[in-house]
């Protein structure tokens, strides 16, 4: 499976992954899109986003979602954005990301009896910095409303 489990057996997540984007035009474009989507969803009017999601689900899953289902998805996105904004402003998001980086940095990997060259602490630090930039873009979008 693609489950992420701690040494104590605690399930952390399933099929979760962060691919950071290096600084430059690609990152700038991505963060601009995050701000735009966040702004639309937080304003409660996101027909273009709903259409895009609905089209992708139909194309990749063969399922056509009702308007009511799409409203629930957009509402869920709004809930997630508002929680991100609240946690970021309170400082608890940064604390949680830092704690996650520490936990990830303690991970050990065994590559068939050989010590792995993978640097979990460095990888976690890069992922956390990227996630913080994304959260900052969501907060910025909310401030511009």
C-alpha positions in Angstrom: 0.0 0.0 0.0 1.0 3.6 -0.1 0.3 4.2 3.6 2.6 6.4 5.7 3.0 4.8 9.2 5.1 5.8 12.1 7.4 3.4 13.9 4.7 3.2 16.6 2.1 2.0 14.0 0.2 5.3 13.8 -1.3 6.0 10.4 -0.2 9.4 9.2 -1.6 9.4 5.7 -2.4 7.5 2.5 -1.1 8.5 -0.9 0.2 11.8 0.2 3.1 13.5 -1.5 4.5 17.0 -1.8 6.6 17.9 -4.9 8.2 21.2 -4.3 8.7 23.7 -7.1 12.1 25.4 -7.4 12.1 29.2 -7.1 11.6 30.9 -10.5 8.8 31.4 -13.0 7.2 28.0 -12.4 6.8 28.6 -8.7 5.6 32.2 -9.3 2.9 30.9 -11.8 1.9 28.1 -9.4 1.5 30.4 -6.4 -0.5 32.9 -8.6 -2.9 30.0 -9.4 -3.1 29.1 -5.7 -4.0 32.7 -4.9 -6.6 32.9 -7.7 -8.3 29.6 -6.8 -8.3 30.4 -3.1 -9.8 33.8 -3.8 -12.6 32.4 -5.9 -13.4 29.7 -3.5 -13.3 32.0 -0.5 -15.7 34.4 -2.3 -18.1 31.5 -2.8 -18.2 31.8 -6.6 -16.0 29.3 -8.4 -17.9 28.1 -11.4 -14.7 27.7 -13.5 -13.0 25.7 -10.8 -16.1 23.5 -10.4 -16.2 22.9 -14.2 -12.5 22.0 -14.3 -12.8 19.6 -11.4 -16.0 18.0 -12.8 -14.4 17.6 -16.2 -11.2 16.0 -14.8 -13.3 13.5 -12.7 -15.4 12.6 -15.7 -12.3 12.1 -17.9 -10.2 10.1 -15.4 -12.9 8.3 -13.4 -15.8 8.0 -15.8 -18.2 9.6 -13.3 -20.3 12.7 -13.9 -20.8 14.7 -10.7 -24.1 16.5 -10.0 -24.2 20.2 -9.4 -24.9 19.5 -5.7 -21.8 17.3 -5.4 -19.7 20.0 -6.9 -21.1 22.5 -4.5 -20.0 20.2 -1.6 -16.5 19.9 -3.1 -16.2 23.7 -3.4 -17.5 24.1 0.1 -15.0 21.6 1.3 -12.2 23.5 -0.4 -13.4 26.7 1.3 -13.4 24.9 4.7 -9.8 23.7 4.1 -8.7 27.2 3.0 -10.3 28.9 6.0 -8.6 26.4 8.3 -5.3 27.0 6.6 -5.7 30.7 7.0 -6.8 30.4 10.7 -3.9 28.0 11.6 -1.4 30.1 9.7 -2.4 33.3 11.4 -2.3 31.6 14.8 1.1 30.3 14.1 0.0 26.7 14.7 0.5 25.7 11.1 4.2 26.7 11.2 4.5 24.8 14.4 2.9 21.7 13.0 5.0 21.9 9.8 8.2 22.3 11.9 7.2 19.3 14.1 6.5 17.2 11.0 9.9 18.1 9.6 11.6 17.0 12.8 9.7 13.7 12.8 10.5 13.1 9.2 14.2 14.0 9.8 14.4 11.2 12.3 13.4 8.6 9.7 15.9 5.9 8.8 16.0 4.0 5.5 17.6 0.7 4.7 18.4 0.1 1.1 18.8 -3.7 1.0 21.3 -3.8 3.8 23.2 -0.7 2.6 22.9 2.7 4.2 20.6 4.9 2.1 21.9 8.2 0.7 18.4 9.7 1.1 18.4 12.8 3.4 15.1 12.8 5.2 15.8 16.0 7.2 16.9 17.9 4.1 13.9 16.6 2.0 11.5 17.5 4.8 13.0 21.0 5.2 12.4 21.7 1.5 8.9 20.3 1.6 8.0 22.4 4.6 9.4 25.5 3.1 7.3 24.9 0.0 4.1 24.1 1.9 4.6 27.3 3.9 4.8 29.3 0.7 1.5 27.7 -0.5 -0.2 28.5 2.8 1.1 32.1 2.6 -0.4 32.4 -0.9 -3.8 31.2 0.5 -3.6 33.8 3.4 -2.6 36.5 0.9 -5.6 35.7 -1.2 -7.9 36.0 1.8 -6.4 39.4 2.7 -7.2 40.8 -0.8 -11.0 40.2 -0.4 
